[in-house]
Structures are given as structure tokens and as C-alpha cells.
């Protein structure tokens, strides 16, 4: 089952490798088609019924479904292994938090206390260094050439 494009006026601009099935849709088609995005897309045929087997048979006609099923058949053991590993790790973390919750709370309180004291100290150190650098600039040798009687001394 391949989706083919409808006739277009600019068919010369299409790349043959990208659009190998250019041209009108084949008649008769396997399924009822609907025009979407310049393609013949199959619609679910109501005459198939709504049974699970009919729907799976319909899906099996698409390459994506076949590729996905093949990939799942190849890697299903690894998927189950990762699921088992995630369950084990989540149980371990739950047990650790269950029995060590008081230590975790104390660690969080300690970190909060350190930040509460440390942040104002850091801000004060930054402010003091900035103030000292500003005073060094004002008291530099170049600015001492200005006299107070000229009104150009920035220290005033």
C-alpha cells in the first residue's frame, strides 16, 4: 500500500527520489481514499466492521506498523529490562526516603540556613569591594592634579 500524489501542475519541480509515486491514484484502490496534502490517504472502511482483528489487519497494511512491530520484536527484552530496572530504582528511592526522611529534612534545613547567612555576606563583600574600588578611583594620582579652587574636584 503506497500513498501516491495527485496530478499537480508543477510536477517537474518534484524530486523523483522523494516522490517516487507521483501521478494519479491507482484505481481501484485497496481502501476508500480521501484527498489530504496532495496525497491519496486511505480511510477506515466502514464495511470492515469494528472488530479488533479487522482494525489490526487494516493497520498492518502500513509500513510504519510493520516497522514498529519488527522493532518491538527485536528489543522487547531490553524494554522489559529497563522497566524492571526503573521499578527497582524507584522502590529503592522510596525506601531510602522512607527511612532517611529525617536526615533529608535536616540537610534541607542546613542548606537553607547556609544560604540565608551566606547570601547577605556575599552581597556585603561585593558591595565593600565595589565601594573600595570607587574610593581608589577618586583618590588616584590623576585626580589630585585638580585643585579645589577650580571646582573640578570630583571628591567634593
Secondary structure, DSSP 8 states (H G I E B T S, - for coil): ----B---TTGGGS-TTT-TT-SS--SS-SS-EEEETTEEEE---GGG-S-HHHHHHHHHTSHHHHHHHHHHHHHHHHHHHHHHHHHHHHHHHHHHHHHSHHHHHHHHHHHHHHHHHHHHHHHHHHHHHHHHHHHHHHTSTGGGGS-GGGT--TT-
